[in-house]
């Protein structure tokens, strides 16, 4: 078991230093294999790669179509159209809320959170300028809208963190609606209250808006499509996935086709957008598959039985041990989907058996896994955090403390609330 812990430390430290998980995960898996008495080459060629390939085979179409959908929304201006309309509706007096809701609507509609950062940042910049709010609060505001409740909590979200548990617990994207909605209220309510407090506090301390040094960050000008038309692709993905019960692949395809039909005059953009989305999806699926491959190696070493006993031995409801396992592994990998993939690949079948044996709804296990993946994943080495800080021109020192509160601390509290509801039968 010490070898497994050492492998996790190697994974976490190297990921924190900025090394790609694509090649860090095999190294960490090698540490686990050697200390676990496995043949190193066989562990990599057979065990590691079997887990890697199995995950890629199951999920690559979703990653591919999701990335293309998001890129088309971005390049056609539809993502920005939705964000502009919402921020105008709420006004500059509610600048923080406007940015949060804009990011939330886009992510809940299926747009990748990386794309959302690009779409929402110019509007956040404009609103924060008019409201005279310090730019250091832009990253946590975007993070609250894109990295939290719409990613893991609200039932029906097409984000991958809500879809992965379906394969392990035989559930749907709408799993555990009461738990999910309650957790979403905790994240949104708690996060918005905190950011409002920080807005007041920074102004009292004499911190106000300052212009970014890089004037070429993103240009918010130019023609954008109708808000209603821009909203339709998001709606069609949600409706086909959750009401018509279509497969997520068919749901995303319907959204992609609708975007192209509604923007037929911009046909020249399509090839570039589709190519960009496709290329981006390869990096995303390989990153997550690499993490899952690590979990597959962990699963076959003798120490895994001890680790399983330790996690399963956590007193109280088994949902607690699931939340701990997913959160720790998401933190170690710096990835919500990667950490969840490792945890469920290794322990998903045992948790499903526990659900059947104890009478706890598999939907509760689904929702807790999803929620827990969105806690410690947002540590400083998380890829989305690094992208967000780069785009907004902020540093960890300037903005990470606030990101930590809204995207790590409060989401962990929301998991506790969800587990308490499951314990009294409110799923």
N, C-alpha and C positions, 0 to 999 in steps of 0.2 A: 504493500500500500504506500510505503514511503516513495517508491519509484513513481507511482502515479502522481503523488503530490509534487515530487521533483519535476516531473514532466509538465505539470500545470504551471509551476513556477517559471520554468524555461519558456513556456508559451507566453505567459503574461509579461515577463520582463522583456523578452525580445519584441513582442508586439508593442509594448509601451515605448521602446526605443525607436519605434517606427519601422521595424523590419516587417516585410510582407508575410502574412499568415500562410500564403501559398507555399513557401518553403520553410517557414518556421514550424508549421504543424507537423511535417514529416520528421523534423529534427526532434521535436518534443515527443512524438510517437516512438522514435528510435530510443530515446531515453527510457521510456516506459517499457519498450520491448526488451532491451538489454537487462534492465533491473528485474524484469519479470521472467527471465529465463527463456525468452523466445529467440529464435534465429532471426537476426536483424534483417537479412535480405528477404526471407519469406514473409516476415511481418510487414515489410513495406510493399512487396510485389503482390501479395495475396490479401492479407487482412486489411491493411490500410487502403489499398486501391479498391478493394471490394466495397468498402463503406463509401469511399469517394464516388465511385461510379454509380452505385445504387442511388445515392442522393441526387446526383446530377441527372440520372435517367428519369427519376420521379418528378423533379422540380424545374429542370431547365426550360421547358416550354412556358412555365409561369413566369420565371425570371425574364425570359426573352420578350414575351408579349407585354409584360408589365413595364419593362424598360422602354419598349417601342411606344406604348401608349403614353407614357409620361413625356417622352421626347417629342412626340407629335403635339401633345398639349402645349409644350413649351414653345416649340418652333413656330406654331401657327398663331401664337399669341393668346390662345384660349385660357391657359393657366393664369396669365396676367390679367385677362379680362375679368375672370371670376374674382381675383384678389382685389382689383381696382373697385369693382362694384360694391364689395362688402366693406371696404375701408371708407368709401364715400358715404355709404349708408350709416355707418357708425360715427363718422366724423373725427376730427383731430382731437377733440376733448377725450375721446376714448381710443387714443392711438394704440395703446398696448392691446386692448381687447380686439381692435380691428385687425391687427397683424395676427394675433392668435387665431381668430375665427377664420381668417383667410387661409392660413396654413392648414388649419384643421379640415376645412371643406375640401381642399385639394387632396390631402392625404386620405381622407375617408372615401373620396371618389376614386382612389386607386393610383394617384400620381405618386411616383417615388419621392421619398423625403429629400433626396439629393436635388431633384428637379425643383421641388417646392422652395428650397433655399434660394435658388437663382430667380424664381418667379416672384417671390415675396420681398426679397431684400430691397429692391429699388423703391417699393411702396413704403416699406418700413422706414427707409431713409427719409423719404418725403414727409411722412406723418410725424416722425420724431423731430424733424427739423421744425415743422410748424408748431408742435406742442412743446418745443424746447426741452426735450428729454435727452439725457446723455446717451451717446451711441453705445456705451458699454452694456446697456440693457437690451439692445437689439438681439444679440445671440440667444440669451435665455428666453426672450419673447418668442422667437421663431422656434426654438427647441420645444417650448411648451405646446405650441400648436401642431408641430410636426412629429416630435419624437415620443409622445406620451400617449394620451388617451385615444387618439384615432389610430394609433399603431397597434395597441394591444387590448384596449378595453371595450370600445363600443362594438356591440354585436353586429356582425355583418361586414366589418371592414375587410376589404380585399388585400390588405397588407400581408406580406408573407408570414409575419409573426403570428397572425391569427389563423393562417391556413395550415402551417406545419403540424400542429397538434391533431388535426382531423384524421390523419393517417394512423395515428397511434391510439386514438380513443373512439374511433368510428362515430365522429360527431360532424356537425356542420359549422359554417362560419358564424351562425347565430347562437352558438353554444352559450349557455348560462347567461341569459340576458339581464337578470336582476343583479347578479354579481358584477357583470361588466358595466352596466349603467351606473351602479353605485360607485365603482372604482373610478369611472370617468368623472363623476361629480367631485370626488375627492381630488383628483389630479387637476381638473380645470378650475374648480373653486379655490383650492388651496394655492395653486400656482398663480392664479390671477390676483388673489389677495396679496401674496408675497410680492409680486412684481409691482403692484400698486403702492405697497409700502415702500419698496425700494425707490420708486419714482419720487415719492415725497421726501424720502431720506436724502437722496442724492441732490435734490434741489435745495434742501435745507443746508447741505454741506457745500453749496456753491458750485455743483457740477451741472453743466447744461450742455446743449448740443454743440458739437464742434464739427466742422466740415472734414470729411475723410481726406487723407493726403493723396490718395489715388483717385483722380477725377474720372478715370476711365473704367471704374469698376463695372458698372452696368448702366445702360442707357434706357430709362423708362419711357422715353418718348416714342412716338410712332402710332400708326393706326392699330387698333385692337378690335377683334370681332365682337359681336353682340353678346351681352352677358347671358341671356336666355339660351342662345345657341351654344355658347361655351359650356353651359352647365349640363346640357343634354348628354354628352358622352359620360360624364361622371354618374349621372342618374341611371343611364342605361346599364352600366356595369353593376351598380348596386341592385337594381331591379332584377336583372337576369340572374345574378348570383344568388340573391336571397329570397325573392318572391317566386321566380319561375324555376328556381332550383337547378339552373344550368351549371355545368362544370365551369370552374374558374377560367379555363382556357377559352371556352365558347363565350363567356361573359366579356373577357378582355378583347377577343376578336370583334365582338359586336361594337365595343367602344372604339376600337381602332378604325373599323369600317365607317362608323358614323362620323368620326373626325375627318376622314378623307372625303366623304360625301359633302359635308358641310363646308369644306375648304377646297373644293374642286378647282377654284381659281388659283390656288397656290400649289398646284401639282409639282412645280419645280422644287419645292421644299421637301417633298415626301421622301425622295431617295436619300437625301442627306440626313434627315431626321431618323428614318428607319435604320440606316447604316450606323448612325451614332448610338441609337438605342441598343441595337444588336451587339455592337462592340462593348458597350458598357455592361450589358447583361452577362457577358462572358466572364469579366472580372468578378462580378458579384457572385455568380454561381460557383466559380472556382474557389473563391475565398471561403464560402460557406461549406462547400464540399470538402475542402481541406480540413476544416474544423471537425466535420462529421467523421472523416477518416481517422482523425486522432481519437475520437470517441470509440470507434470500432476497435482500435488496438487496445484501448483501456479495457474494453469489455471482455477481452479474451485472456488477459493476464490473471494469474491466480489471486493477486492482491485485490482484484475487483470485487471478489466475493466479500472480502473484509470491508471494503468501502461501501458496498451495498448494505451489509449488516449495520454499518455505522449510520448511514443515512436513514435506512428503514427503522433503525432503533431510536430515532429521535422521538421522544415521548409526545403523545398527543395525536391529533389528526394527521393521517398520512399526507394531506395537502401541505402541511408545514414542511415536511422533508422534501417534497417536490419543489416547493418554492425556494428552499435553501439551495438545493442542488442546481436548479436552473439559474438562480441569481449568481451563485459563485462562478459557474462555468461561463455565463455571459460576461461577467467581469473579467475573468481570466483571458477570454478571447477578444474582449472589446467589441463583441458582436452579439446582438440580440438573437438573430437567427442562428448564428454559429454556436453560441452557448446552449440554446434550446435544442439544437440538432444533436449536440454531443450528449446532453442529458437524456433526451428521449430515445436516442439510439441505444443508449446503455441501459436505461431504466424504464422506458415507456411501457414495455410489456408487463413489467412487474407492477407498475402503477395501475395499469388496466385490470390486471388480476385482482389487485386490492380493491378497485372500484366495484368489481363484481362481487367479491367476497364480503366487503363491508357494507354494501348497499349505498355507498356514496355515488352520486351520479357521475358518469364519465365526463359529462359536460363541465362539472366543477373542476376536474383535473385539467381539462382543456383550457379553461379560462385562467386558472392559476398558473399554468405553464406559460401561457401567453403574457399575462401580467408580469410574472417574475422575470421574463426575458427582458423587459423594459426598465429594469432597475439599475443594477451595477454595470450593465452594458455601457452606460454613458459615462464611463470613467475617462480621464484625460487622453488615453490612447485610442479612444473610439474614432473610427474613420469619419463618421458623420460630424462629430464634434470638431475634428481637425478641418474638415471642409467648411463648416459653418464659420469658424474663426477666420479662416483664410479669406473667404468671400466678404465677410463683414469688416475685415481689417483690424480685428481685435486680437488680443493675446490671451493666453490662459490666465495670466495675472489679472487682467482687466475684467474678464467676464466669466471665468470658469466657476467661481464661487456661486454665482447666481444660477448658472446652468446646473450645477450640482443639486441645488435645492429643488428646482422645478422638475428636473429630469432624472434624478436619482433618489433623493430623500423622500419626496412626496409620493412618487410611484411605489416605493417600498411600503409606505404607510397604506396605500390603496390596496396592496396585496393582502395586508393584515385584515383590512375591512372586508375584503371579498371572502377570505377564509372564514371569518366570523359569521358571515351570512350563510355560507355553505354549512357550517356546523349547526345552525338552527333550521336548516332545510330550505333556505331561500336561495334558490339557484337560478 
